[in-house]
Amino acid sequence: MSGTAAACIILILFLLYKLIEPGLLFYVPELTPVIRLALLVLMIVLGMLYALLLICISASFKIRNCSVLLLYYLQYLFPAVKLIGKWMGYTQAVCHAYIHVMNRLVLQKKIQIAPESILVLVPHCLQWDKCPHKITRDVSNCRQCGHCPIGTLLTVTRSMHTSLAVATGGTLARQIIQQNHPKAIIAIACERDLISGMEDVMPLPVLGLLNSRPNGPCLNTDVDITALRNLLTTITGEEYERT
Ligand code: SF4
């Protein structure tokens, strides 16, 4: 809770500073660097709190429900850190670190989940934009023609009896989760959708995998199939037939 409180204090100070910054610059410009320095010190303290969290995670710190507490902690802390990251020009790095930590929190519990209880949830933008087949309601409509990663995802998930679903957005994703009742999810998406989705379904275990966007956002995106296989292998505790 101390980390959350620190983040809130910094957020309030940051907003207050932004509010008074024009006046400071006009009336007492010599004070501006001092206030900036004070904010920097507070950010370092926040960074140290984060470092403490990471040490706890990597040392498999054992407290009852520790992971769940940490997940909620991160959920409340993230907006403040993201704001600071945006201010400093590190939004993407902050998002990547957040997803990495969320994944670590799930993986360090060493849970093993039956493949049948895992849902691989992917975004519609992975589908080739000229594909005539409607796969959002039923992914088995894919003809596995090789034009996009959906066909390979279908092969991988079928080979280990894991569910695969394609969502066009958060509402459909929530519907799919309600219908499937998975015990764990492997979600593929961009930073923004991944983070909001991971927070939406908390405390259900979710492993996030970023898609790549060689054609820009939301168009014919791609995913690292090997990374997906590794996540599936880890969370099921099973090696399975490579296809
Ligand atoms: S692999 Fe499936 S979804 Fe992708 S273009 Fe071919 S038929 Fe369409």
Boltz pocket constraint, residues with backbone or C-beta under 6 A from the ligand:
constraints:
  - pocket:
      binder: B
      contacts: [[A, 126], [A, 127], [A, 128], [A, 131], [A, 132], [A, 133], [A, 135], [A, 141], [A, 142], [A, 143], [A, 144], [A, 145], [A, 146], [A, 147], [A, 148], [A, 149], [A, 150], [A, 151], [A, 152]]
      max_distance: 6.0
